[in-house]
Amino acid sequence: MPTSQSPFVFPEGFLWGAATAAHQIEGSPLADGAGPSIWTRFAHTPGMTVNGDTGDVACDHYHRWKSDVALMKSLGLKAYRFSVSWSRILPEGTGRVNQAGVDFYSRLVDELLANDIEPLLTLYHWDLPAALDDRGGWLNRDIADWFAEYGSVLYRALDGRVKKWVTLNEPWVVTDGGYLHGALAPGHKSKYETPIATHNLMRAHGAAVKAYREIGKHEIGLVVNIEPKYPASDSPEDAAAVKRAHAYMNEQYLDAALLGRYPPELKNEIFGDAWPEWADADYALIKQKLDFIGINYYTRSVTQANDSYPLKAGAVRQPLGTYTETGWEVFPQGLIDLLVWSKDRYGNVPTYITENGAAFFDPPVAEGGRIRDPLRMDYLQKHLKAIRSAIDQGCDIRGYMVWSLLDNLEWSLGYSKRFGIVHVNYGTQERTPKDSAKYYSRVIATHGESLGDALP
């Protein structure tokens, strides 16, 4: 049992869990009356994903959900953050409800609760119904009402059994990858579309929170990915580049949701004439009372001024840094810095670390029933210690969701990168807990006390 003397024991009630996303693990995207999403369409477009990989099978969680919940239970997870596929619920995005889709998530929630695992439900993790994209998607102002309608279907069906709701996951990635650089669905490349998509995402978030206040009786929040920016040198140019990059990635969505405004750098220094003026009523809709925020943290950026659009800044690789398979530096101090910054800027809003993890090389097949992943164990230990340090500095951190429970479809990178603490053999769908899963299980069992032990 944990002892009060240990500096690593976490506060009572701290929620230990893992996270996934619907399109990345479920497979069977068109099963039982579901409609296609933009990711179904994008992945089936030649050249858009590594090796042409799609989510047609993924981890087959759509059929293996019950055994996957049993796996979570065996690891000692206390919470599971998952997302719902909008087009399973509303195949056309609005209107007709597909009851088979609602029933799938209802069964999943019941199974989680039967195993004493708290569900954290994310409404939107990037898989917009294709039917809505055909109507303009995030560029259509009507999407705020569409999203509130979708959320309301789920609130009526699941609120009470689900007590923690998330509107959007990482709106920055939706716009930067999907509308500015074209690397993610729907694959657009336009600096003029990007601010519109940003604003409509945030209007949709506000509308969904407002709808929840009319129906739901528990908690709802927003999840953002943020990344600390550090100057590559002492030059004024690098300092200015850091300021722009920080506004663009870290302040843009939290300022809108919590302060009711966007940072001025977006219009004045980044998007210029591509940034529209928005009505006061829009800001009032966006700034709804939130019960918590979720922060997804993976890495930092050492920023150097250059001539690239839109930030006129570039990330500099550190010669002595440890980097993951996705090229992200392992830098746990950045998580502390961000959490303290968030507390100071927005007040001490209850916060969950809703994603944190790393892709390292893992063999495609378990050897002798074991997957050794010492770098991932080290990553988890250091970042969990960082969270404990942030709590000691007064940050109100309520829980931690490791990314990810399972190896899965890493979006446009296909199956080439493995983030899971549980290994998936994509040929047989066999699940094998990696050494990191066993380590995390021990951390949960000791409520953090074992973080002080040497890694096995």
Protein Blocks (a to p, Z undefined) as FASTA:
>chain_A
ZZfklmkbccehiacdddddfklmngpmlgghiacdfklmmmmpghkaghhiafklmnom
mmmmmmmmmmmmmnopabdcddddfklmmmnopajacfklmmmmmmmmmmmmmnopacdd
dfbgoiacfklmmnopjmlmklmmmmmmmmmmmmmmmgojamcdcfbehkllmmmmmmmn
opacehiacfklmmmmmmmmmmmmmmmmmmmmmmmccdcdddddddddddfbfcfklmmm
mmmmmmmmmmmmmmmmmnopacfklmmmmnmmmlccddfklmmmmmccdfbdcdddfbdc
dddddfbdfklpacdddfkbccdfkopacdfklmmmmmmmmmmmnopaddddfbgcdddd
ddfbdghhiacdfklmmmmmmmmmmmmmmmmnopacfbdcdddfbdcdehjnommbcfbf
bdcdfknopacddfklmmmmmmmmnnommmmpccZZ
